[in-house]
């Protein structure tokens, strides 16, 4: 069982330490909050796919307006990431998590009541403030709770995010078709129902005691120290490259298969679901590997595997499309394993380290996805100017190949991260 370092001046926490049964029960409550939080987080982020076409239809929104809506969501998410660590220090991670769940619940009400596109945009902004707060809060909670087998437990935690992300579009589409009175639940009712689930983790949160920040030996983290820390920037680079490669598959795989190989939407969607299936079970089953061989080495090997699979899928052609799905095995471990590495390297100031890393990752994600589209268009124009008959396919292959390249670069950066952390460990032993 994890060693929960509760504050000594907290009477209730001291009682938990003296009573093993109460402490065990409290540990189960904390695990339910983290696992349930990641499950809800996955739903809240991935139910928008089936809803956006209907939202666009109801409000007669242009593609530019939808793009601005999604951009505003990203801004709200990044804004929340910037202040959540400070908030956790002021009111505690328990009440920060509860605040995030409440904000997400209220956003569901606001979405349901939105009467215009500007009011809907404001409601989505509130939702993504809650999402950003929740991601940082869950990261801090997990770092304090899972002090043993950290890589395994964080990968299992993120398995629940992968699980809900996989089924969210299917469930959302189904719920919108439910009959409600004389009509249907629709996208408004669907958002209201799914986001109301955010109330559930509040119950165990109210009755549980959260561990204080670890006081064990290790590096402390502040934004000032992180900016000067070479290893911190290597971690940002590894996470940014890995996450952009991961998220780009969800945005570009279907488009690639439909346009490059003339697949139908359903067939291409099945391949994306297969990618998430590999992705999900990799997090469930391979977490112990990260604890056994080390966090940096794990990411180095698995991200290289993902990049190789992606490049192989492109070089083989249509028959190699299965390799795009298999690449999910490697890229799945990057995010949770980096969170485990942050928890171990910065046991003091973990929240600041997570905030610093995730915020910069979010900025890199925006740039990365823009670059993929830019590469597709640039390669297509260049191929067309050279008289290539299949310039569209060439452009798509270069763009999707960039996703594989990002995974390979993630592995390269992780090599330098591994060398840096290994050197530090040797110096500490002298």
Secondary structure, 3 states (H helix, E strand, C coil): CCCCCCCCCCHHHHHHHHCHHHHHHHHHHHHHHHHHHHHHHHHHHHCHHHHHHHHHHHHCCCHHHHHHHHHHHHHHHHHHHHHHHHHHHHHCHHHHHHHHHHHHHHHHHHHHHCCCHHHHHHHHHHHHHHHHHHHHHHHHHHHHHCCCCHHHHHHHHHHHHHHHHHHHHHHHHHHHCCEECCEECHHHHHHHHHHHHHHHHHHHHHCCCCCCCCCCCCCECCHHHHHCCHHHHHHHHHHHHHHHHHHHHHHHHHHHHHHHHCCCHHHHHHHHHHHHHHHHHHHHHCHHHHHHHCHHHHHHHHHHHHHHHHHHHHHHCHHHCHHHHHHHHHHCHHHHHHHHHHHHHCCECHHHHHHHHHHHHHHHHHHHHHHHHHHHHHHHHHHHHCCCCCHHHHHHHHHHHHHHHHHHHHHHHHHHHHHHHHHHHHHHHC
